[in-house]
Amino acid sequence: MSSNSISDELEKILPRMRAYARSLVANVDDADDLVSGACVRILERQDQFNPDKPLIAWAIRILRNMNI
């Protein structure tokens, strides 16, 4: 998956990432910070992404691990 397609797909899943982050933390600002950090991590490590799996699954795992 190219950098542009990861960015495009990431933009599409942002609402779902925000909803999941808000379920993890009580504060909306903290949830938005969590999503921002996860987006940076996804873009920095996109070479580790398995294109055979959905990006949202990887994003949710990153969000969960960052929250821990």
C-alpha positions in Angstrom: 0.0 0.0 0.0 1.5 3.3 -1.0 1.9 6.3 1.3 -1.0 8.1 -0.4 -3.4 5.2 -0.1 -2.5 4.8 3.6 -3.2 8.5 4.2 -6.5 8.3 2.2 -7.6 5.2 4.2 -6.5 6.8 7.5 -8.7 9.8 6.7 -11.7 7.6 6.1 -11.3 5.7 9.4 -10.7 8.8 11.6 -14.3 8.9 12.9 -14.2 5.3 13.9 -10.8 5.9 15.6 -12.2 8.9 17.5 -15.2 6.9 18.7 -13.0 4.1 19.9 -10.6 6.5 21.6 -13.5 8.2 23.4 -14.5 4.8 24.7 -11.1 4.4 26.2 -10.7 7.8 27.9 -13.2 10.0 29.6 -11.8 13.4 28.4 -12.5 14.3 24.7 -9.2 16.2 24.4 -7.3 13.2 25.7 -9.1 11.0 23.1 -8.2 13.4 20.3 -4.6 13.4 21.5 -4.6 9.6 21.5 -5.9 9.6 17.9 -3.3 12.1 16.8 -0.5 10.0 18.3 -1.9 6.9 16.7 -2.0 8.6 13.3 1.6 9.7 13.6 2.6 6.1 14.6 0.7 4.6 11.7 2.3 7.0 9.2 5.8 6.5 10.6 5.5 2.7 10.6 3.4 2.1 7.6 6.0 -0.4 6.3 4.9 -2.7 9.1 1.2 -2.7 7.9 -0.1 -5.9 6.4 -2.2 -4.8 3.4 -4.1 -8.0 3.5 -5.8 -6.9 6.8 -8.0 -3.8 7.4 -6.3 -0.7 8.5 -8.9 -0.1 11.2 -7.9 -3.3 13.0 -4.3 -2.1 13.1 -5.3 1.4 14.1 -7.5 0.1 17.0 -4.7 -2.1 18.3 -2.3 0.9 18.2 -4.9 3.1 20.1 -5.4 0.4 22.7 -1.6 -0.1 23.2 -0.9 3.6 23.4 -3.7 4.0 26.0 -2.1 1.2 28.1 
